[in-house]
Every structure is written in structure tokens, then in C-alpha cells.
Amino acid sequence: MTNIILCGGTGSRLWPVSREQCPKQFCDLTGNYSLFQETVIRNKDLCNKTIIVTNTNHFNLAKKQIEELNIKNVEFILEPLGRNTAPAITIACLALNKDEIVLVTPSDHLIKDGQGYKDTITEAQKLAENDNLVTFGIKPTYPETGFGYIEAEGENVISFREKPDEKTAKEYIEAKKYFWNSGMFVFKVKTYLDEIDNYSNDIYTASQEAFKNSEISNDIIKILESYMIKIPANSIDYAVMEKTKKIKMVALNTDWSDLGSFEALYNISDSDANGNVSTSKNIFCNSKNNLIISKNKPVALIDVDDLIIVDTDDAVLISKKGSSHKIKELIPELEKISPNITKIFKNTN
């Protein structure tokens, strides 16, 4: 089995920690490794090969983090620009034997319980061997409005649902047959290519042309921009999964988070007796349920609750918990003040 790791995205909801130059998948948010490295480590014993699909600008960063792990049998597919997940997966599959089983994973998710994860992947692999396209659902623990949902009965998928409003999300929880859409998949290369050819032939054909005309050397496949830009941008869900009749779902039997917000990071972190989470030695005086990310200086809080405080060399974010999703709304205003503030770190020391 081959692990295809999708390593795109800018992680703008985690600004100022995550920047375009070093998006969240390459950041150390939880321990000794980046989320990208954690993904590689998690799947290295399940798969005998790894294909990393990433932006050309992030190649050196991804390569350096792979070298730190001393992982072998790794190939890179470099995209000059993003066209969403369907083209990325299609190009990666075109580089493989058609009988190969692939495990497609995002690079920026946090997954715990190694044995539960392995058991779920094994279950999905068996379904994939019988020419099914397998997606993974996460049993929801609260009415999240930022995820798409999968309606399923057992392994049979009934429908895909867009991100709901809060009322609808609560109804999904009560119905107990809806799952968060994880963005992870297992399938046979030939099955997938046949289905995308069938349902999204424009993506399949343009991806073929881009792959055929790519520059290949030393386990690196570099897609040329003149061909990449001709591929219609679409997600694998819209292009294939919501149309195919070969889809199955497996519930992911482990703790999972997409770490898509500072609230999500708070929820998976250890806190003190007053619910405060801190990455360094900070001071809390009559303050509860706060998150502080600060490396270079101590932060002191007095009589405040439910705050998110993120301090970096060149920017400080202060938000009420529950409101950090509005960071995306700030990005255009931030770039007016400082054009590179969301793109690169500037050391002010």
C-alpha cells in the first residue's frame, strides 16, 4: 500500500503561528514533530511507499522534515499551483501501478490511538481490494458547523452534506447516522482512475496531460504550470465520491482532530487545574480556560477567562475562545497593514 500525503493548504485559521511560508502542517503544534511528520510516522509501517504532493514553494521544507525522520522510499509530486484534491490525487495515482492500493491522507490532522487507527485502515483496505472507494467518517462529539458530514448506515453511504448551520448540526448529532467527513480515503488506483474518468473526465484528461509532460528526476515529479493551470479545480468529494456507486464508509475508530482552529488545539492539549493551556511558563492570576502560545516572553493574565493569546516575533493575536474562526476575515486587513504579515515570519529581535 502507498500513502499519498496531500500537503497543500495555508492554514490561515492558525495565524500568526501558521504562515504561507510555513503553513500549519509543517509547524510543531503538539510535541516533537510537525503534523506533517506525525502523518508520515503514523503511516510508515502501514505503507511501503510514500508520495508527498506539495506546493513547489514548500518542497525544501517538506524534504528537510522527511530527512529528519530518515524515512526511505519517498517520492515528491510538486505542484506549481493548487487545483484542489481531485487533481492532486489523480496525478499521484497516475504515477503508480494500477493494482496498487493507496491510503490518501491530509498532512495536517492529529490522530491518536495507534492500534485503533491501524485496525480501521486494515478494514478499509479489505473493502478497497474489492474495488470499493472507501472514505472515513468521524463520529461527531459535538455539533460542529465547520465540517462537511457523511450520512451513512453501516458501511453504506447515503449522502454527503455540506457544512451545516448550528441547528442542522444538532439534528445530525441526534440522528446518530451522520459522521464528520475526514478527507481520508483508501482505494485501488485502477478503481479510482476509472471512476474519475467516468464522472470527471475533464479532470482526468487534463491530469494525464500534466503528468505526461512533467519533469521527472530523482524521485521528484515536477508538474509544469502551463499544464497544471488547465486542470479544472475540484475536490475529490465533488468530482468522484458524491457521484460514484462504489463508495463505502468506515468509521475511524480513534481520536481525531483537523486542528483547524486554536479552539481545536486547546481541546486536545493538557490544561492546569483552572483549565489554562500554555506552551511556556506563563502566569495566571484568577484566570481560567485560557490558551497562551508564547515562546520568547512570559505572559501574565489577571482576572480574565476564555482568551486565546498567540505571541510571535512579529505579531500578537488576542481572541475570545469561540471567535478565532474570524481570523480569516482579518487576513485582508492585515495584508493592508503589512503585505507579508500572513506570508512570512519576520524576526524583530
RAWO-V383160 format. One record per residue. RES is the residue in one letter. PSI is psi in degrees with one decimal (999 if undefined). Layout:
# RAWO-V383160
res = [RES | RES]
psi = [PSI | PSI]
This chain:
# RAWO-V383160
res = [M | T | N | I | I | L | C | G | G | T | G | S | R | L | W | P | V | S | R | E | Q | C | P | K | Q | F | C | D | L | T | G | N | Y | S | L | F | Q | E | T | V | I | R | N | K | D | L | C | N | K | T | I | I | V | T | N | T | N | H | F | N | L | A | K | K | Q | I | E | E | L | N | I | K | N | V | E | F | I | L | E | P | L | G | R | N | T | A | P | A | I | T | I | A | C | L | A | L | N | K | D | E | I | V | L | V | T | P | S | D | H | L | I | K | D | G | Q | G | Y | K | D | T | I | T | E | A | Q | K | L | A | E | N | D | N | L | V | T | F | G | I | K | P | T | Y | P | E | T | G | F | G | Y | I | E | A | E | G | E | N | V | I | S | F | R | E | K | P | D | E | K | T | A | K | E | Y | I | E | A | K | K | Y | F | W | N | S | G | M | F | V | F | K | V | K | T | Y | L | D | E | I | D | N | Y | S | N | D | I | Y | T | A | S | Q | E | A | F | K | N | S | E | I | S | N | D | I | I | K | I | L | E | S | Y | M | I | K | I | P | A | N | S | I | D | Y | A | V | M | E | K | T | K | K | I | K | M | V | A | L | N | T | D | W | S | D | L | G | S | F | E | A | L | Y | N | I | S | D | S | D | A | N | G | N | V | S | T | S | K | N | I | F | C | N | S | K | N | N | L | I | I | S | K | N | K | P | V | A | L | I | D | V | D | D | L | I | I | V | D | T | D | D | A | V | L | I | S | K | K | G | S | S | H | K | I | K | E | L | I | P | E | L | E | K | I | S | P | N | I | T | K | I | F | K | N | T | N]
psi = [143.0 | 134.5 | 115.0 | 114.9 | 119.5 | 114.9 | 36.3 | -168.9 | 152.1 | -12.2 | 40.1 | -21.8 | -9.7 | 22.3 | 141.7 | 7.2 | -45.8 | 129.7 | 164.5 | -34.7 | -33.1 | 79.4 | 171.7 | -30.6 | -23.6 | 2.6 | 147.2 | 98.6 | -16.5 | -7.7 | -129.8 | -13.6 | 157.5 | 165.6 | -37.7 | -47.6 | -39.5 | -37.8 | -45.7 | -46.8 | -43.2 | -32.7 | -4.6 | -30.5 | -15.4 | -24.8 | 146.6 | 2.1 | 150.2 | 130.0 | 122.7 | 118.3 | 114.8 | 166.3 | 143.0 | -37.8 | -20.4 | 4.2 | -49.7 | -37.2 | -44.9 | -42.7 | -43.3 | -42.4 | -30.9 | -43.8 | -33.0 | -28.3 | -14.0 | 43.4 | 135.1 | 169.7 | 54.7 | 133.2 | 153.2 | 138.2 | 119.5 | 120.7 | 130.1 | -22.4 | 154.1 | 138.4 | 23.5 | -176.0 | -32.7 | -50.7 | -39.8 | -45.1 | -39.3 | -47.3 | -41.2 | -40.2 | -33.4 | -20.0 | 1.1 | 162.0 | 139.6 | -17.4 | -2.7 | 140.4 | 136.3 | 144.0 | 111.8 | 122.9 | 141.4 | 161.8 | -0.8 | 24.8 | 150.3 | 122.1 | 126.7 | -179.4 | 77.5 | -41.2 | -40.6 | -38.3 | -47.5 | -41.7 | -39.4 | -42.2 | -40.3 | -42.2 | -43.4 | -37.3 | -38.9 | -40.0 | -37.9 | -34.3 | -22.0 | 28.2 | 34.2 | 149.5 | 115.1 | 126.5 | 163.2 | 131.9 | 145.9 | 124.9 | 118.7 | 140.1 | -8.9 | 163.1 | 77.1 | 130.8 | -2.2 | 0.3 | 152.3 | 159.7 | 153.7 | 125.4 | 124.6 | 152.4 | 107.6 | -129.8 | -1.2 | 123.7 | 127.8 | -45.0 | 161.5 | 141.3 | 140.0 | 170.8 | 123.5 | 166.9 | 174.2 | -39.3 | -45.5 | -39.0 | -38.9 | -37.2 | -37.4 | -43.0 | -44.8 | -33.1 | -26.7 | 23.5 | 15.7 | 141.6 | 146.6 | 140.6 | 114.5 | -21.3 | 16.9 | 147.9 | 154.7 | 130.8 | 165.9 | 140.0 | -49.3 | -41.4 | -45.5 | -47.6 | -37.8 | -40.6 | -39.6 | -30.9 | -38.3 | -44.6 | -22.9 | 63.8 | -31.3 | -39.6 | -44.2 | -47.9 | -45.5 | -34.4 | -38.4 | -46.5 | -41.1 | -40.6 | -44.6 | -31.5 | 16.6 | 162.9 | 121.7 | 126.5 | 136.7 | 52.6 | 24.7 | 124.5 | 113.3 | 117.2 | 134.2 | 140.0 | -35.2 | -25.2 | -36.2 | -38.9 | -18.1 | -11.6 | 126.2 | 135.1 | 126.1 | 154.7 | 158.8 | -32.0 | -50.4 | -38.8 | -34.5 | -57.0 | -36.2 | -5.2 | -32.0 | 151.1 | 5.1 | 15.7 | 142.6 | 157.2 | 140.2 | 133.1 | 128.4 | 112.8 | 65.3 | 164.6 | 137.2 | 142.9 | 140.4 | -0.7 | 47.3 | 3.4 | 166.1 | -28.0 | -40.7 | -39.9 | -41.0 | -43.6 | -26.5 | 4.1 | 153.5 | 138.1 | 166.0 | -173.0 | -21.3 | 12.8 | 14.7 | 137.1 | 132.1 | 140.3 | -8.2 | -172.6 | 97.8 | 168.7 | 129.4 | 117.0 | 110.7 | 44.6 | 139.6 | 150.7 | 41.0 | 155.0 | 124.0 | 125.2 | 108.4 | 130.6 | -31.0 | -14.1 | 149.1 | 148.3 | 133.9 | 130.0 | 138.1 | 121.9 | 39.7 | 145.0 | 154.8 | 43.1 | 151.5 | 122.3 | 120.1 | 117.3 | 120.8 | 178.1 | -35.0 | 2.9 | 153.6 | 131.6 | 132.1 | 124.3 | 149.8 | 142.4 | 137.0 | -8.8 | -0.1 | -14.4 | -16.9 | -3.2 | -39.4 | -32.7 | -24.9 | -24.7 | -49.3 | -37.9 | -38.8 | -41.0 | -22.6 | -37.8 | -44.7 | 105.8 | -28.9 | 6.3 | -26.2 | -1.5 | -46.3 | 159.4 | 140.6 | 115.1 | 120.3 | 1.9 | 999]
